């Protein structure tokens, strides 16, 4: 690789990392072409960008990013590396975990998620269990709606109970006029006889 090619490669990596909030570095070594292609396809479906990179170029690109000190991750840059960029914190971890049901690779080298560094494959489970922003918002909305739903439900059920009590009382009221009705025709029948 020429010096110009390295500069271009570093710039491409920098462009990927520039505004990334979720960065994973994984080891894809050992995956054959078919499995690697399947991994990339699944990543694409989940809106995860995957790029195989040289460790030295990745480190140089990370050193040039302002605002984030990626130096904690550098120790994990050995062997074959692929960076995974996502908007959802747990998406790459879930992808790796699901893919590993069939294979022992890919392996997690390190990750930068929610301004925290995770080094080593032993953090994969913890990363997969991180709730995404959307999941957290959904839970908060659910918690906020729960008391409101109880109040609405109570208010909706209250008229039903009032109507039910009114219906129970109504048949007793209707029966009383029903017994008077037979007396009225008898009274009318007696009246013409009296004339």
C-alpha positions in Angstrom: 0.0 0.0 0.0 1.4 3.3 -1.0 1.5 6.4 1.2 -1.3 8.0 -0.8 -3.4 4.9 -0.5 -2.9 4.9 3.3 -3.9 8.6 3.5 -7.1 7.8 1.6 -7.8 4.7 3.8 -7.3 6.7 7.0 -9.6 9.4 5.7 -12.3 6.9 4.9 -12.1 5.4 8.4 -12.2 8.9 9.9 -15.3 9.7 7.9 -17.0 6.6 9.3 -15.9 7.4 12.9 -16.5 11.2 12.8 -19.9 11.4 14.4 -20.3 7.8 15.5 -21.7 7.2 18.9 -21.5 3.4 18.6 -18.2 1.8 17.4 -17.4 -1.9 17.6 -14.1 -3.6 16.6 -14.6 -7.3 15.8 -12.4 -10.2 14.7 -13.8 -11.7 11.5 -10.8 -13.9 10.9 -11.7 -17.5 10.2 -14.9 -16.7 8.4 -14.9 -18.0 4.9 -16.1 -15.8 2.0 -19.7 -17.1 2.2 -20.0 -16.6 5.9 -18.3 -13.1 5.8 -20.7 -12.1 3.0 -23.7 -13.4 5.0 -22.4 -11.4 8.1 -22.2 -8.2 6.0 -25.6 -8.8 4.5 -27.2 -9.2 8.0 -25.3 -6.1 9.2 -26.6 -4.1 6.2 -30.2 -5.2 7.0 -29.8 -3.8 10.5 -28.2 -0.5 9.3 -24.8 -1.4 10.7 -21.8 -0.3 8.6 -19.0 -2.9 8.5 -15.5 -2.3 7.1 -12.4 -4.5 7.4 -9.4 -2.3 8.3 -5.7 -2.6 9.0 -5.1 -2.1 12.7 -2.4 0.6 12.2 -4.6 2.6 9.9 -7.6 2.3 12.3 -5.4 3.5 15.2 -4.1 6.5 13.2 -7.6 7.4 12.1 -8.9 7.2 15.7 -6.0 9.3 17.0 -7.1 12.1 14.6 -10.7 12.1 15.8 -11.4 15.1 18.0 -13.6 14.8 21.1 -13.1 11.1 21.8 -9.9 9.4 23.1 -10.1 5.9 21.6 -6.7 4.9 23.1 -8.2 2.4 25.5 -9.2 0.3 22.4 -5.8 0.2 20.8 -4.6 -2.7 22.9 -7.3 -4.9 21.2 -6.1 -4.2 17.7 -4.4 -7.5 16.9 -5.0 -9.8 14.0 -7.8 -9.2 11.6 -10.1 -6.3 12.5 -13.4 -5.0 11.2 -15.1 -1.8 12.5 -18.9 -1.8 13.0 -20.7 1.5 13.1 -24.3 1.7 14.2 -26.9 4.1 15.5 -28.3 1.5 17.9 -26.1 0.7 20.9 -26.8 -3.0 21.1 -27.4 -3.9 17.4 -23.8 -5.0 16.6 -23.5 -7.0 19.8 -26.8 -8.8 19.0 -25.6 -9.4 15.5 -22.3 -11.0 16.6 -24.2 -13.0 19.3 -26.7 -14.3 16.8 -24.1 -15.1 14.2 -22.1 -17.0 16.8 -24.9 -19.5 17.4 -23.5 -21.2 14.3 -19.8 -20.3 14.5 -17.2 -19.3 17.0 -16.5 -16.1 15.1 -16.9 -13.1 14.9 -15.4 -12.2 18.2 -15.7 -8.8 19.9 -12.3 -7.1 20.4 -13.6 -3.8 21.8 -16.4 -1.3 21.7 -17.2 2.3 22.4 -20.9 2.6 23.4 -22.6 5.5 25.2 -19.3 7.1 26.0 -18.0 3.9 27.7 -15.3 1.5 26.5 -15.7 -2.2 26.6 -12.6 -4.3 26.0 -12.7 -8.0 25.2 -15.2 -10.6 24.1 -16.4 -11.2 27.6 -18.4 -7.9 27.4 -20.5 -9.2 24.5 -23.4 -10.3 26.7 -23.5 -7.0 28.6 -23.4 -5.0 25.3 -26.2 -7.2 23.8 -28.4 -6.4 26.9 -27.9 -2.6 26.6 -31.2 -1.0 25.9 -31.4 1.1 22.8 -32.6 4.7 23.1 -35.9 3.7 21.4 -36.4 0.8 23.9 -35.7 3.1 26.8 -38.1 5.8 25.5 -40.7 3.1 25.0 -40.4 1.9 28.5 -40.6 5.4 30.0 -43.7 6.1 27.9 -45.2 2.8 29.1 -44.5 3.7 32.7 -45.9 7.2 32.3 -49.0 5.8 30.6 -49.7 3.1 33.1 -51.2 5.4 35.8 -53.1 7.4 33.2 -54.5 4.2 31.8 -55.7 3.1 35.2 -57.5 6.4 35.7 -59.1 6.3 32.3 -60.1 2.7 32.8 -61.7 3.6 36.2 -63.5 6.5 34.7 -64.8 4.4 31.8 -65.9 1.6 34.1 -67.7 4.0 36.5 -70.5 4.9 34.1 -71.0 1.2 33.4 -71.5 0.4 37.1 -73.9 3.4 37.5 -75.8 2.1 34.4 -75.8 -1.4 35.8 -77.3 -0.2 39.1 -79.9 1.9 37.2 -80.8 -1.2 35.2 -81.2 -3.3 38.3 -83.5 -0.7 39.8 -85.4 -0.1 36.6 -87.1 -3.5 36.4 -88.6 -3.0 39.9 -90.1 0.4 38.8 -91.5 -1.1 35.6 -93.2 -4.0 37.5 -95.2 -1.6 39.6 -96.9 0.1 36.7 -97.4 -3.3 35.0 -99.6 -4.4 38.0 -101.6 -1.2 37.8 -102.3 -1.7 34.1 -104.6 -4.7 34.6 -106.6 -2.7 37.3 -107.1 0.2 34.9 -109.0 -1.9 32.2 -111.1 -3.4 35.0 -112.0 0.1 36.1 -112.9 1.1 32.6 -114.9 -2.0 32.1 -117.0 -1.2 35.2 -117.6 2.3 34.2 -119.5 1.4 31.0 -121.5 -1.1 33.0 -122.5 1.7 35.5 -123.9 3.8 32.7 
